[in-house]
Amino acid sequence: GLCPALDRKVELFFHGNLKDYLQHVKAYTNNPVIVEEAERMKTCVDSNLTEEDKTHITNVIERIKASPYC
C-alpha cells in the first residue's frame, strides 16, 4: 500500500480543502516553488474535476492499494 503520509496527501488532494492540503505539503517541505506548484495543481483539480471524477480516482487508488502486488 501507500505510506501513511502519501495516503493522507492523496486524500487531501482529491477530497480536502486547499488550506488543509497546503498545510500537509508544508509539513514535508519549505520550498516555496513546491508549495506554489502544489497550490496551483490543487486549485486546478478543484475547479476542473467533479465530485464523481474524484470518487472514480479514489476508487482506482483503493484498488491499487488492495492489490497483493502493491
FIBABA-501643 format. One record per residue: x, y, z negated of N, C-alpha, C in turn; residue in one letter; chain. Coordinates in steps of 0.02 Angstrom, whole numbers. Layout:
<torvexs>
+--------+--------+--------+--------+--------+--------+--------+--------+--------+----+----+
|   n_xx |   n_yy |   n_zz |  ca_xx |  ca_yy |  ca_zz |   c_xx |   c_yy |   c_zz | aa | ch |
+--------+--------+--------+--------+--------+--------+--------+--------+--------+----+----+
|      X |      Y |      Z |      X |      Y |      Z |      X |      Y |      Z |  a |  A |
...
+--------+--------+--------+--------+--------+--------+--------+--------+--------+----+----+
</torvexs>
This chain:
<torvexs>
+--------+--------+--------+--------+--------+--------+--------+--------+--------+----+----+
|   n_xx |   n_yy |   n_zz |  ca_xx |  ca_yy |  ca_zz |   c_xx |   c_yy |   c_zz | aa | ch |
+--------+--------+--------+--------+--------+--------+--------+--------+--------+----+----+
|     41 |    -60 |      0 |      0 |      0 |      0 |     43 |     62 |      0 |  g |  A |
|      9 |    118 |     -5 |     44 |    182 |     -8 |     67 |    196 |    -79 |  l |  A |
|    122 |    231 |    -86 |    143 |    251 |   -152 |     91 |    300 |   -180 |  c |  A |
|     84 |    303 |   -246 |     31 |    346 |   -275 |     34 |    419 |   -254 |  p |  A |
|     93 |    447 |   -248 |     98 |    518 |   -228 |     73 |    529 |   -157 |  a |  A |
|     90 |    483 |   -112 |     68 |    489 |    -43 |     -7 |    475 |    -38 |  l |  A |
|    -31 |    427 |    -76 |   -102 |    411 |    -76 |   -142 |    472 |    -98 |  d |  A |
|   -119 |    506 |   -150 |   -152 |    566 |   -175 |   -149 |    622 |   -124 |  r |  A |
|    -92 |    629 |    -90 |    -85 |    681 |    -39 |   -135 |    671 |     18 |  k |  A |
|   -142 |    609 |     40 |   -188 |    593 |     94 |   -260 |    608 |     72 |  v |  A |
|   -277 |    588 |     11 |   -344 |    602 |    -16 |   -358 |    676 |    -17 |  e |  A |
|   -311 |    716 |    -43 |   -321 |    788 |    -46 |   -322 |    819 |     23 |  l |  A |
|   -282 |    793 |     68 |   -279 |    821 |    136 |   -346 |    816 |    171 |  f |  A |
|   -379 |    758 |    165 |   -442 |    749 |    201 |   -503 |    767 |    160 |  f |  A |
|   -500 |    764 |     94 |   -560 |    774 |     55 |   -554 |    827 |      0 |  h |  A |
|   -495 |    853 |    -11 |   -486 |    904 |    -63 |   -491 |    974 |    -34 |  g |  A |
|   -487 |   1023 |    -79 |   -488 |   1092 |    -56 |   -416 |   1115 |    -44 |  n |  A |
|   -409 |   1171 |    -11 |   -343 |   1196 |      9 |   -299 |   1210 |    -52 |  l |  A |
|   -327 |   1240 |   -104 |   -288 |   1257 |   -163 |   -259 |   1194 |   -196 |  k |  A |
|   -299 |   1142 |   -205 |   -276 |   1081 |   -237 |   -224 |   1045 |   -194 |  d |  A |
|   -235 |   1045 |   -128 |   -187 |   1013 |    -82 |   -120 |   1048 |    -86 |  y |  A |
|   -120 |   1114 |    -82 |    -57 |   1152 |    -84 |    -22 |   1145 |   -152 |  l |  A |
|    -60 |   1141 |   -205 |    -30 |   1130 |   -271 |      6 |   1063 |   -272 |  q |  A |
|    -24 |   1012 |   -242 |      8 |    947 |   -239 |     72 |    949 |   -197 |  h |  A |
|     69 |    982 |   -140 |    128 |    988 |    -96 |    183 |   1025 |   -134 |  v |  A |
|    167 |   1078 |   -168 |    217 |   1118 |   -205 |    248 |   1080 |   -262 |  k |  A |
|    215 |   1027 |   -286 |    244 |    986 |   -339 |    305 |    947 |   -313 |  a |  A |
|    310 |    939 |   -248 |    364 |    900 |   -218 |    414 |    940 |   -177 |  y |  A |
|    398 |   1004 |   -164 |    444 |   1046 |   -127 |    432 |   1120 |   -143 |  t |  A |
|    485 |   1159 |   -141 |    477 |   1231 |   -148 |    499 |   1266 |    -84 |  n |  A |
|    505 |   1227 |    -30 |    524 |   1254 |     35 |    464 |   1291 |     64 |  n |  A |
|    469 |   1357 |     72 |    412 |   1395 |     97 |    390 |   1376 |    167 |  p |  A |
|    435 |   1353 |    208 |    417 |   1332 |    276 |    372 |   1270 |    274 |  v |  A |
|    389 |   1223 |    231 |    349 |   1162 |    225 |    281 |   1179 |    195 |  i |  A |
|    279 |   1221 |    145 |    215 |   1240 |    114 |    172 |   1278 |    164 |  v |  A |
|    201 |   1322 |    202 |    164 |   1359 |    253 |    136 |   1312 |    307 |  e |  A |
|    175 |   1264 |    328 |    152 |   1216 |    378 |     96 |   1172 |    349 |  e |  A |
|    103 |   1152 |    286 |     51 |   1112 |    254 |    -14 |   1152 |    251 |  a |  A |
|    -10 |   1216 |    236 |    -70 |   1258 |    235 |   -101 |   1264 |    304 |  e |  A |
|    -60 |   1273 |    354 |    -85 |   1279 |    423 |   -120 |   1215 |    444 |  r |  A |
|    -89 |   1157 |    430 |   -118 |   1093 |    450 |   -183 |   1079 |    413 |  m |  A |
|   -185 |   1093 |    348 |   -245 |   1081 |    308 |   -302 |   1125 |    332 |  k |  A |
|   -287 |   1188 |    346 |   -338 |   1234 |    371 |   -365 |   1210 |    438 |  t |  A |
|   -321 |   1186 |    481 |   -341 |   1160 |    546 |   -387 |   1100 |    538 |  c |  A |
|   -367 |   1053 |    496 |   -408 |    993 |    485 |   -476 |   1012 |    457 |  v |  A |
|   -477 |   1057 |    408 |   -541 |   1077 |    378 |   -587 |   1112 |    426 |  d |  A |
|   -558 |   1148 |    473 |   -601 |   1186 |    520 |   -619 |   1146 |    583 |  s |  A |
|   -584 |   1091 |    596 |   -597 |   1054 |    658 |   -627 |    984 |    649 |  n |  A |
|   -615 |    952 |    592 |   -642 |    886 |    582 |   -707 |    888 |    542 |  l |  A |
|   -754 |    848 |    562 |   -817 |    843 |    525 |   -806 |    797 |    464 |  t |  A |
|   -854 |    797 |    419 |   -850 |    751 |    362 |   -851 |    679 |    388 |  e |  A |
|   -888 |    667 |    441 |   -890 |    600 |    470 |   -821 |    580 |    497 |  e |  A |
|   -788 |    626 |    531 |   -720 |    613 |    556 |   -673 |    595 |    498 |  d |  A |
|   -678 |    634 |    444 |   -635 |    623 |    387 |   -649 |    555 |    354 |  k |  A |
|   -713 |    536 |    352 |   -731 |    471 |    324 |   -703 |    414 |    367 |  t |  A |
|   -707 |    421 |    432 |   -678 |    370 |    477 |   -603 |    363 |    466 |  h |  A |
|   -569 |    419 |    461 |   -497 |    417 |    449 |   -481 |    383 |    383 |  i |  A |
|   -519 |    401 |    331 |   -509 |    371 |    266 |   -521 |    295 |    268 |  t |  A |
|   -572 |    274 |    305 |   -585 |    202 |    311 |   -528 |    165 |    345 |  n |  A |
|   -498 |    195 |    396 |   -441 |    165 |    429 |   -382 |    159 |    380 |  v |  A |
|   -370 |    211 |    343 |   -315 |    210 |    294 |   -327 |    156 |    241 |  i |  A |
|   -389 |    149 |    218 |   -405 |     97 |    169 |   -394 |     28 |    198 |  e |  A |
|   -410 |     17 |    261 |   -397 |    -48 |    293 |   -323 |    -62 |    297 |  r |  A |
|   -284 |    -11 |    313 |   -211 |    -20 |    316 |   -185 |    -38 |    247 |  i |  A |
|   -207 |     -3 |    195 |   -184 |    -16 |    127 |   -204 |    -85 |    104 |  k |  A |
|   -260 |   -110 |    128 |   -284 |   -177 |    107 |   -250 |   -234 |    145 |  a |  A |
|   -215 |   -217 |    199 |   -182 |   -267 |    239 |   -127 |   -302 |    200 |  s |  A |
|   -122 |   -368 |    206 |    -67 |   -403 |    172 |      2 |   -385 |    201 |  p |  A |
|      3 |   -354 |    260 |     66 |   -335 |    292 |     90 |   -266 |    272 |  y |  A |
|     49 |   -230 |    235 |     67 |   -161 |    215 |    107 |   -162 |    151 |  c |  A |
+--------+--------+--------+--------+--------+--------+--------+--------+--------+----+----+
</torvexs>
